[in-house]
Amino acid sequence: MNFSDTTVIIPTLNEEKNIPKLIGYLDGLYPNIWIIVSDDGSKDKTKFEVKKISKRNRHVKFYDRTNRKVHGLTISIIDAARYVKTRYIVVMDADFQHPPEKVREVVEALRNSSDVVIASREGKIEGWPFYRKVLSKTAILLGRIRLTNRNFKYMDFGGGFFGIRTKFFQNIIKRKEKKFEPKGYKVMFDMLKYAPKNAKVSEIPYQFGLRKAGESKLNKKHVYYYFRSLLK
């Protein structure tokens, strides 16, 4: 199966140990898939590793955000999405908490006329401390309240692994980018707030994995940005 109709956007910050492996997996599983690594100013060798791969694989692109005025996960994804020319976009993290094997199901659902495909975490999330589990459940509950009257409010919009039609995403960005929380980490939530109520949103399950290497970027500021996003 050819995946030249899909671009995977991977936001990164100091992921030198994970990103070469992830690109290798994606390239091996999905022939001709496009990959944009949107880097938010890594201090390690992330840029070096991706540039090295891109020299031998024209489908891999590195977008350097080091000198951008605003930094954050959400704006990293938005900036990369502007350059996508394929029909579909898949957004996933570089740390293997989002399984590469599930990209196929996300793309298939998009090809079957979904506007958005949310990859929903199932089962227990192993390795998380108690406070983070409580924080995650609270965030999802408040997000569902914010998405009241939407038929997709009960889906897991907090995992950050999703697929979307490129033009659908780009149109929302064009109309509502100023309403997004650029420094936040819930771009899918921001997008769903402004998606048309009749948008076709589907869901696929996946088992949330443990980070393979490096450290989580989640901190108190991200919690603040999320709560601010709830009010927009």
C-alpha positions as CSV (number, residue, x, y, z in Angstrom):
1,M,0.0,0.0,0.0
2,N,1.3,3.5,-0.9
3,F,1.3,6.2,1.7
4,S,2.3,9.1,-0.4
5,D,-1.0,10.8,0.4
6,T,0.0,11.2,4.1
7,T,2.4,13.4,6.0
8,V,3.4,12.5,9.6
9,I,4.2,15.6,11.7
10,I,6.4,14.9,14.7
11,P,7.0,17.8,17.1
12,T,10.4,17.4,18.9
13,L,12.4,18.9,21.7
14,N,15.6,17.1,22.5
15,E,14.6,13.7,21.1
16,E,18.0,12.6,19.5
17,K,17.7,9.1,21.0
18,N,14.2,8.5,19.8
19,I,13.7,10.3,16.5
20,P,16.0,8.2,14.2
21,K,14.3,5.0,15.4
22,L,10.9,6.4,14.9
23,I,11.6,7.7,11.4
24,G,13.1,4.3,10.6
25,Y,10.0,2.5,11.8
26,L,7.7,4.8,9.8
27,D,9.7,4.6,6.7
28,G,9.8,0.8,6.9
29,L,6.1,0.3,7.6
30,Y,4.7,2.9,5.2
31,P,6.2,3.2,1.7
32,N,6.5,6.8,0.4
33,I,5.1,8.4,3.5
34,W,6.2,12.0,4.2
35,I,7.6,13.0,7.5
36,I,8.1,16.5,8.9
37,V,10.0,16.9,12.1
38,S,9.1,20.2,13.6
39,D,11.8,21.0,16.1
40,D,11.2,23.6,18.8
41,G,14.9,24.4,19.4
42,S,16.5,21.2,20.6
43,K,19.9,21.6,22.4
44,D,20.9,18.0,21.6
45,K,21.6,16.3,18.3
46,T,18.0,16.0,17.1
47,K,18.7,18.4,14.2
48,F,21.8,16.5,13.2
49,E,20.1,13.1,13.3
50,V,17.2,14.2,11.2
51,K,19.3,16.1,8.7
52,K,21.5,13.1,8.2
53,I,18.4,11.0,7.4
54,S,16.9,13.6,5.1
55,K,20.0,13.6,2.9
56,R,19.2,10.0,1.8
57,N,15.5,10.2,2.1
58,R,13.7,13.1,0.3
59,H,10.5,12.3,2.1
60,V,11.9,13.4,5.5
61,K,11.9,17.1,6.2
62,F,13.3,19.1,9.1
63,Y,11.5,22.3,10.2
64,D,13.7,24.3,12.5
65,R,11.8,26.6,14.9
66,T,14.9,27.6,16.9
67,N,14.6,31.3,16.1
68,R,10.8,31.6,16.3
69,K,9.4,34.1,18.8
70,V,6.8,31.7,20.3
71,H,7.7,28.2,21.3
72,G,5.4,25.3,22.2
73,L,4.0,22.0,21.1
74,T,0.8,23.4,19.6
75,I,2.5,26.1,17.5
76,S,5.2,23.6,16.4
77,I,2.4,21.4,14.9
78,I,0.5,24.4,13.4
79,D,3.7,25.8,11.7
80,A,4.5,22.4,10.1
81,A,0.9,21.9,9.0
82,R,1.1,25.0,6.8
83,Y,3.7,23.3,4.6
84,V,1.8,20.0,4.1
85,K,0.8,19.3,0.6
86,T,-0.5,15.7,1.0
87,R,-4.2,14.9,1.5
88,Y,-3.8,13.7,5.1
89,I,-1.9,14.6,8.2
90,V,-1.0,12.3,11.2
91,V,0.4,13.9,14.3
92,M,2.3,11.8,16.8
93,D,5.0,12.2,19.5
94,A,8.6,11.1,19.0
95,D,8.9,9.1,22.2
96,F,7.1,5.9,21.2
97,Q,4.2,6.5,23.5
98,H,2.2,6.6,20.3
99,P,2.8,3.2,18.5
100,P,3.9,3.6,14.9
101,E,1.9,0.5,13.9
102,K,-1.3,2.4,14.5
103,V,-0.7,5.0,11.8
104,R,-2.1,2.6,9.2
105,E,-5.4,2.4,11.0
106,V,-5.5,6.2,11.3
107,V,-4.9,6.7,7.6
108,E,-7.4,4.0,6.6
109,A,-10.1,5.8,8.7
110,L,-9.3,9.1,7.0
111,R,-9.5,7.4,3.6
112,N,-12.9,6.1,4.6
113,S,-14.2,9.7,4.7
114,S,-13.4,10.8,8.3
115,D,-12.4,14.4,8.8
116,V,-10.6,13.6,12.1
117,V,-9.4,10.4,13.6
118,I,-8.6,10.4,17.3
119,A,-6.4,7.7,18.6
120,S,-7.7,6.9,22.1
121,R,-5.7,5.5,24.9
122,E,-7.1,2.2,26.3
123,G,-6.3,0.2,29.4
124,K,-4.2,1.4,32.3
125,I,-1.4,3.8,31.6
126,E,1.6,2.1,33.2
127,G,4.5,4.1,34.7
128,W,2.7,7.3,35.4
129,P,2.7,8.6,39.0
130,F,-0.7,9.0,40.7
131,Y,-0.8,12.8,40.4
132,R,-0.3,12.6,36.6
133,K,-3.2,10.1,36.2
134,V,-5.4,12.4,38.3
135,L,-4.3,15.4,36.3
136,S,-5.0,13.7,33.0
137,K,-8.5,12.5,34.1
138,T,-9.4,16.0,35.4
139,A,-8.2,17.6,32.2
140,I,-10.3,15.3,30.0
141,L,-13.4,15.9,32.2
142,L,-13.1,19.7,31.9
143,G,-12.4,19.4,28.2
144,R,-15.6,17.4,27.7
145,I,-17.5,20.1,29.5
146,R,-16.0,22.6,27.2
147,L,-17.0,20.5,24.2
148,T,-20.6,20.2,25.4
149,N,-23.1,19.7,22.5
150,R,-20.5,18.1,20.4
151,N,-21.0,14.5,19.4
152,F,-17.3,13.8,19.9
153,K,-16.9,15.2,23.4
154,Y,-16.5,11.7,24.9
155,M,-13.5,10.8,22.8
156,D,-9.9,10.9,24.2
157,F,-8.7,14.2,22.9
158,G,-5.9,14.4,25.4
159,G,-3.4,11.9,24.0
160,G,-2.0,14.0,21.1
161,F,-2.1,11.2,18.6
162,F,-4.5,11.9,15.7
163,G,-5.1,12.1,12.0
164,I,-6.9,14.9,10.1
165,R,-7.7,15.9,6.5
166,T,-5.1,18.5,5.6
167,K,-7.4,21.1,4.1
168,F,-9.8,20.6,7.0
169,F,-7.0,21.4,9.5
170,Q,-5.6,24.2,7.4
171,N,-9.0,25.9,7.2
172,I,-9.5,25.8,10.9
173,I,-6.0,27.3,11.4
174,K,-6.7,30.0,9.0
175,R,-10.0,31.0,10.7
176,K,-9.1,30.4,14.4
177,E,-5.4,30.3,14.9
178,K,-5.5,33.2,17.3
179,K,-7.9,31.2,19.5
180,F,-5.4,28.3,19.8
181,E,-3.1,28.2,22.8
182,P,0.3,28.2,21.0
183,K,2.4,27.3,24.0
184,G,0.1,24.5,25.1
185,Y,0.2,20.8,24.3
186,K,-3.4,20.0,23.5
187,V,-3.6,21.0,19.8
188,M,-6.3,18.4,19.2
189,F,-8.5,19.9,21.8
190,D,-8.0,23.4,20.4
191,M,-8.8,22.1,17.0
192,L,-12.0,20.3,18.1
193,K,-13.3,23.4,19.8
194,Y,-13.5,25.1,16.4
195,A,-14.3,22.2,14.1
196,P,-17.7,22.2,12.5
197,K,-20.4,20.5,14.6
198,N,-21.1,18.2,11.7
199,A,-17.5,17.1,11.3
200,K,-17.1,13.4,10.9
201,V,-14.8,12.3,13.8
202,S,-13.9,8.7,14.3
203,E,-11.8,6.9,16.9
204,I,-9.4,4.0,17.1
205,P,-8.0,2.4,20.3
206,Y,-4.3,2.0,21.1
207,Q,-2.2,1.0,24.1
208,F,-0.3,4.0,25.4
209,G,3.3,3.1,25.7
210,L,6.2,4.2,27.9
211,R,8.7,6.7,26.7
212,K,11.7,4.9,25.2
213,A,14.3,7.6,26.0
214,G,14.7,11.1,27.2
215,E,12.4,13.0,29.6
216,S,8.8,14.2,29.5
217,K,8.4,17.9,28.6
218,L,5.1,18.2,30.7
219,N,5.4,20.8,33.4
220,K,3.3,23.2,35.5
221,K,3.2,25.8,32.7
222,H,1.5,23.4,30.4
223,V,-1.2,22.8,33.0
224,Y,-1.7,26.6,33.1
225,Y,-1.9,26.8,29.3
226,Y,-4.5,24.1,29.2
227,F,-6.7,25.8,31.7
228,R,-6.4,29.0,29.8
229,S,-7.4,27.2,26.6
230,L,-10.6,26.0,28.3
231,L,-11.7,29.6,28.6
232,K,-11.1,30.5,25.0
